[in-house]
Amino acid sequence: MESLTGRLLVATPALRDPNFERTVVLVVAHEEGGALGVVLNRATEVQVSDVLGGWGALAGEPPVVFEGGPVQPEAAICLARTRPGVEDLAGFNRVSGAVGTVDLSGDPDLLVAGVLGVRVFAGYAGWSPGQLEREIEGGSWFVFDALPSDAFAPRPDDLWQMVLRRQGGLLAAVAHYPADPTQN
């Protein structure tokens, strides 16, 4: 399978794992050794500024920490979106297009001129070699192209339905799948 780095994994209704039910995951790395991503639509109540001080000024709406996934919830991953025309930015590792990861041990003031905003994730989603591919083949995930705005959606709770709707056709209908089909 080709690399899924920079693509979205959208949980299908068949995926019943509570860690990933109705999630949208941005794949940050996908290599022979496995895959790593962050859940884009699980905001917490914790303000970025309360945990990471100066990084809070760069955090987009909502300016909170997100639950990036069940692996190492004490670890933080930061995504940033560069301003148009910015090609080289210290501490920025491009994932896809204008979106990449940023080293939180750096000085946030050095990024102000180069980024439109950041989003901080506590924990991440991880897959061992071949695991993600098996889950996709088993019908747990849809794989879609990401828009630069997906990782910074101001209404993250709506992201799962929004990504499905923009696919059109039958996939758009999945956006209306009830959380509990027995209540339909």
C-alpha contacts under 8 A as a table, 3 or more apart, distances in Angstrom:
res1	aa1	res2	aa2	distance
1	M	133	E	7.48
3	S	30	H	5.55
3	S	31	E	6.67
4	L	7	R	5.39
4	L	27	V	6.41
4	L	29	A	7.53
4	L	30	H	5.78
5	T	26	L	7.96
5	T	27	V	5.04
5	T	28	V	5.38
5	T	29	A	4.99
5	T	30	H	5.31
5	T	95	V	6.69
5	T	96	S	7.49
6	G	26	L	6.34
6	G	27	V	5.38
6	G	28	V	5.93
6	G	29	A	7.66
6	G	95	V	5.55
6	G	96	S	5.03
6	G	145	D	7.67
6	G	146	A	6.77
7	R	26	L	5.95
7	R	27	V	5.68
7	R	143	V	6.86
7	R	144	F	5.99
7	R	145	D	5.03
7	R	146	A	5.30
8	L	24	V	6.54
8	L	25	V	5.54
8	L	26	L	4.75
8	L	27	V	6.25
8	L	143	V	5.66
8	L	144	F	5.17
8	L	145	D	5.98
8	L	146	A	5.53
9	L	24	V	5.72
9	L	25	V	4.98
9	L	26	L	6.43
9	L	27	V	7.22
9	L	141	W	5.75
9	L	142	F	5.70
9	L	143	V	4.87
9	L	144	F	6.64
10	V	22	R	7.29
10	V	23	T	6.03
10	V	24	V	4.62
10	V	25	V	6.43
10	V	141	W	5.43
10	V	142	F	5.05
10	V	143	V	6.37
10	V	144	F	7.59
10	V	160	W	6.93
11	A	14	A	7.88
11	A	15	L	6.12
11	A	20	F	6.71
11	A	21	E	6.27
11	A	22	R	5.35
11	A	23	T	5.48
11	A	24	V	6.50
11	A	140	S	6.06
11	A	141	W	4.73
11	A	142	F	6.39
12	T	15	L	5.54
12	T	21	E	7.96
12	T	22	R	7.15
12	T	139	G	7.05
12	T	140	S	5.40
12	T	141	W	5.31
12	T	142	F	6.36
13	P	16	R	7.21
13	P	21	E	7.57
13	P	22	R	7.29
13	P	140	S	7.74
13	P	174	V	7.95
13	P	177	Y	7.36
14	A	139	G	6.94
14	A	140	S	5.90
15	L	20	F	7.32
15	L	21	E	6.18
15	L	139	G	7.80
15	L	140	S	4.88
15	L	141	W	7.48
16	R	20	F	7.51
16	R	21	E	5.83
17	D	20	F	5.56
17	D	21	E	5.86
18	P	21	E	5.17
19	N	69	G	7.14
19	N	70	P	6.73
20	F	23	T	5.26
22	R	160	W	6.17
23	T	39	V	6.38
23	T	40	L	7.33
23	T	41	N	6.25
23	T	42	R	7.74
23	T	160	W	6.18
24	V	39	V	5.70
24	V	40	L	5.64
24	V	41	N	6.23
24	V	159	L	7.11
24	V	160	W	5.86
25	V	37	G	5.98
25	V	38	V	5.28
25	V	39	V	4.33
25	V	40	L	5.71
26	L	37	G	5.29
26	L	38	V	5.49
26	L	39	V	6.58
26	L	40	L	6.80
26	L	146	A	7.72
26	L	151	A	7.31
27	V	30	H	6.95
27	V	35	A	7.20
27	V	36	L	5.92
27	V	37	G	4.10
27	V	38	V	6.74
28	V	35	A	7.74
28	V	36	L	5.71
28	V	37	G	4.90
28	V	38	V	7.26
28	V	95	V	6.01
29	A	35	A	5.47
29	A	36	L	5.17
29	A	37	G	6.76
29	A	95	V	7.67
30	H	33	G	7.81
30	H	34	G	5.91
30	H	35	A	4.20
30	H	36	L	6.45
31	E	34	G	5.43
31	E	35	A	6.22
32	E	129	P	6.08
32	E	130	G	7.99
33	G	128	S	6.67
33	G	129	P	5.10
34	G	126	G	7.47
34	G	127	W	5.38
34	G	128	S	4.53
34	G	129	P	4.10
34	G	130	G	6.68
34	G	131	Q	7.49
34	G	132	L	7.71
35	A	126	G	5.71
35	A	127	W	5.04
35	A	128	S	6.73
35	A	129	P	7.38
35	A	132	L	7.13
36	L	124	Y	6.92
36	L	125	A	5.68
36	L	126	G	4.55
36	L	127	W	6.45
37	G	68	G	7.70
37	G	124	Y	5.92
37	G	125	A	5.10
37	G	126	G	6.49
38	V	67	E	7.99
38	V	68	G	4.44
38	V	69	G	6.10
38	V	121	F	7.03
38	V	123	G	7.66
38	V	124	Y	4.99
38	V	125	A	5.74
39	V	42	R	6.49
39	V	66	F	7.76
39	V	67	E	6.64
39	V	68	G	4.58
39	V	69	G	5.87
39	V	124	Y	7.16
39	V	125	A	7.21
40	L	66	F	7.33
40	L	68	G	6.93
40	L	150	D	7.74
40	L	151	A	5.89
40	L	152	F	7.97
40	L	156	P	6.89
40	L	159	L	7.99
41	N	66	F	7.57
41	N	156	P	4.57
41	N	157	D	5.62
41	N	158	D	7.82
41	N	159	L	6.35
41	N	160	W	7.50
42	R	66	F	5.53
42	R	67	E	5.39
42	R	68	G	7.36
42	R	156	P	7.02
42	R	157	D	7.15
43	A	64	V	6.62
43	A	65	V	6.35
43	A	66	F	4.34
43	A	67	E	6.27
43	A	156	P	7.12
43	A	157	D	7.94
44	T	64	V	6.28
44	T	65	V	5.80
44	T	66	F	5.46
44	T	67	E	6.72
45	E	64	V	6.28
45	E	65	V	7.37
46	V	50	D	7.11
46	V	51	V	7.77
46	V	64	V	5.38
46	V	65	V	5.69
47	Q	50	D	5.27
47	Q	51	V	6.90
47	Q	56	G	7.38
47	Q	63	P	5.99
47	Q	64	V	4.22
47	Q	65	V	6.10
48	V	51	V	5.39
48	V	52	L	5.70
48	V	53	G	7.09
48	V	55	W	6.73
48	V	56	G	4.81
48	V	59	A	7.00
48	V	63	P	6.02
48	V	64	V	4.97
48	V	65	V	5.45
48	V	120	V	7.17
49	S	52	L	5.23
49	S	53	G	4.34
49	S	54	G	6.34
49	S	55	W	6.24
49	S	56	G	3.93
49	S	57	A	7.18
50	D	53	G	5.98
50	D	56	G	7.71
52	L	55	W	5.62
52	L	56	G	6.64
53	G	56	G	5.88
54	G	57	A	5.86
54	G	58	L	7.75
54	G	108	P	6.34
54	G	109	D	7.72
55	W	58	L	5.46
55	W	59	A	6.58
55	W	108	P	5.68
56	G	59	A	5.10
56	G	63	P	6.69
58	L	108	P	7.60
58	L	112	V	7.08
58	L	116	L	7.77
58	L	117	G	5.11
58	L	118	V	5.68
59	A	62	P	7.55
59	A	63	P	4.88
59	A	64	V	7.46
59	A	117	G	5.50
59	A	118	V	4.77
59	A	119	R	5.65
59	A	120	V	7.70
60	G	63	P	5.26
60	G	117	G	5.33
60	G	118	V	6.08
60	G	119	R	6.62
60	G	152	F	6.90
60	G	154	P	7.52
61	E	64	V	7.79
61	E	152	F	7.69
61	E	153	A	7.75
61	E	154	P	5.11
62	P	154	P	6.02
62	P	155	R	7.71
63	P	119	R	7.59
64	V	119	R	7.84
64	V	120	V	7.50
65	V	119	R	7.21
65	V	120	V	5.23
65	V	121	F	5.64
65	V	122	A	6.72
66	F	119	R	7.69
66	F	120	V	6.19
66	F	121	F	4.61
66	F	122	A	6.08
67	E	70	P	7.88
67	E	73	P	7.61
67	E	121	F	5.61
67	E	122	A	5.17
67	E	123	G	6.36
67	E	124	Y	7.65
68	G	73	P	7.68
68	G	77	I	7.90
68	G	121	F	4.68
68	G	122	A	5.23
68	G	123	G	4.77
68	G	124	Y	4.42
68	G	125	A	6.69
69	G	73	P	7.07
69	G	122	A	7.30
69	G	123	G	5.03
69	G	124	Y	3.95
69	G	125	A	4.56
70	P	73	P	6.17
70	P	123	G	6.05
70	P	124	Y	6.07
70	P	125	A	6.14
71	V	123	G	5.35
71	V	124	Y	5.21
71	V	125	A	5.85
71	V	126	G	6.67
72	Q	75	A	5.48
72	Q	122	A	7.76
72	Q	123	G	4.86
72	Q	124	Y	6.77
73	P	76	A	7.54
73	P	122	A	5.07
73	P	123	G	3.72
73	P	124	Y	7.09
74	E	122	A	6.15
74	E	123	G	6.21
75	A	122	A	5.68
75	A	123	G	5.28
76	A	120	V	6.66
76	A	121	F	5.46
76	A	122	A	4.64
76	A	123	G	5.93
77	I	101	T	7.18
77	I	102	V	7.70
77	I	104	L	7.79
77	I	120	V	5.86
77	I	121	F	5.14
77	I	122	A	6.60
77	I	123	G	7.18
77	I	124	Y	7.67
78	C	101	T	5.52
78	C	102	V	5.46
78	C	103	D	7.09
78	C	104	L	6.82
78	C	118	V	6.62
78	C	119	R	5.66
78	C	120	V	4.44
78	C	121	F	6.13
79	L	99	V	6.84
79	L	100	G	5.53
79	L	101	T	4.43
79	L	102	V	6.00
79	L	118	V	5.49
79	L	119	R	5.27
79	L	120	V	6.46
79	L	151	A	7.75
80	A	92	F	7.86
80	A	99	V	5.73
80	A	100	G	5.53
80	A	101	T	5.93
80	A	102	V	6.36
80	A	115	V	6.51
80	A	116	L	7.46
80	A	117	G	5.77
80	A	118	V	4.26
80	A	119	R	6.48
81	R	98	A	5.29
81	R	99	V	4.60
81	R	100	G	6.63
81	R	115	V	5.51
81	R	116	L	5.56
81	R	117	G	5.81
81	R	118	V	6.54
81	R	148	P	7.45
82	T	86	V	6.23
82	T	98	A	5.13
82	T	99	V	6.59
82	T	114	G	5.71
82	T	115	V	4.10
82	T	116	L	5.66
82	T	117	G	7.61
83	R	86	V	5.70
83	R	98	A	7.45
83	R	114	G	5.61
83	R	115	V	5.11
83	R	116	L	5.45
84	P	98	A	7.77
86	V	89	L	7.23
86	V	114	G	6.29
88	D	92	F	7.81
89	L	92	F	5.52
89	L	111	L	7.52
89	L	114	G	6.90
90	A	111	L	7.87
91	G	102	V	5.55
91	G	103	D	5.48
91	G	106	G	7.17
92	F	100	G	6.27
92	F	101	T	5.74
92	F	102	V	4.76
92	F	103	D	7.00
93	N	100	G	5.19
93	N	101	T	5.18
93	N	102	V	6.45
94	R	97	G	7.03
94	R	98	A	7.14
94	R	99	V	6.01
94	R	100	G	4.00
94	R	101	T	6.49
95	V	98	A	7.99
95	V	99	V	5.75
95	V	100	G	4.46
95	V	101	T	6.95
96	S	99	V	5.43
96	S	100	G	6.57
97	G	100	G	7.94
97	G	148	P	7.22
98	A	148	P	6.53
99	V	148	P	6.30
103	D	106	G	5.82
104	L	107	D	7.62
104	L	108	P	7.74
107	D	110	L	5.70
107	D	111	L	7.57
108	P	111	L	5.44
108	P	112	V	6.79
109	D	112	V	5.43
110	L	113	A	7.36
111	L	114	G	5.26
111	L	115	V	6.03
112	V	115	V	5.87
112	V	116	L	7.86
115	V	118	V	7.53
118	V	152	F	7.72
119	R	151	A	7.70
119	R	152	F	6.83
121	F	124	Y	7.32
127	W	130	G	7.72
127	W	131	Q	5.60
127	W	132	L	5.79
128	S	131	Q	5.40
128	S	132	L	7.44
129	P	132	L	7.59
130	G	133	E	5.27
130	G	134	R	6.26
131	Q	134	R	5.17
131	Q	135	E	6.27
132	L	135	E	5.02
132	L	136	I	6.19
133	E	136	I	5.16
133	E	137	E	6.17
134	R	137	E	5.05
134	R	138	G	5.97
135	E	138	G	4.96
135	E	139	G	6.44
135	E	140	S	5.42
135	E	141	W	6.77
136	I	139	G	5.31
136	I	140	S	5.53
136	I	141	W	5.05
136	I	142	F	7.01
136	I	143	V	7.97
137	E	140	S	7.62
139	G	142	F	7.49
146	A	150	D	6.46
147	L	150	D	5.40
148	P	151	A	6.65
148	P	152	F	7.80
149	S	152	F	5.25
149	S	153	A	5.94
150	D	153	A	5.32
150	D	159	L	7.47
152	F	156	P	7.92
153	A	156	P	5.38
153	A	159	L	7.16
155	R	158	D	5.79
155	R	159	L	7.05
156	P	159	L	5.16
157	D	160	W	7.32
158	D	161	Q	5.73
158	D	162	M	6.02
159	L	162	M	4.89
159	L	163	V	5.97
160	W	163	V	5.55
160	W	164	L	6.42
160	W	175	A	7.29
161	Q	164	L	5.20
161	Q	165	R	5.98
161	Q	175	A	4.59
161	Q	176	H	7.42
162	M	165	R	5.15
162	M	166	R	6.32
162	M	175	A	7.53
163	V	166	R	5.46
163	V	167	Q	6.84
164	L	167	Q	5.45
164	L	168	G	7.48
164	L	171	L	5.93
164	L	172	A	5.04
164	L	173	A	7.83
164	L	174	V	6.80
164	L	175	A	5.50
165	R	168	G	5.77
165	R	171	L	6.97
165	R	172	A	3.99
165	R	173	A	7.15
165	R	174	V	7.96
165	R	175	A	6.08
166	R	172	A	6.61
167	Q	171	L	6.04
167	Q	172	A	5.80
168	G	171	L	5.97
168	G	172	A	4.76
168	G	173	A	7.93
169	G	172	A	5.52
169	G	173	A	6.98
170	L	173	A	5.12
170	L	174	V	6.81
171	L	174	V	5.23
171	L	175	A	7.29
172	A	175	A	5.57
172	A	176	H	7.84
173	A	176	H	5.67
173	A	177	Y	7.23
174	V	177	Y	5.10
177	Y	181	P	7.44
178	P	181	P	5.33
178	P	183	Q	7.70
178	P	184	N	6.68
180	D	183	Q	5.65
180	D	184	N	7.26
181	P	184	N	5.21
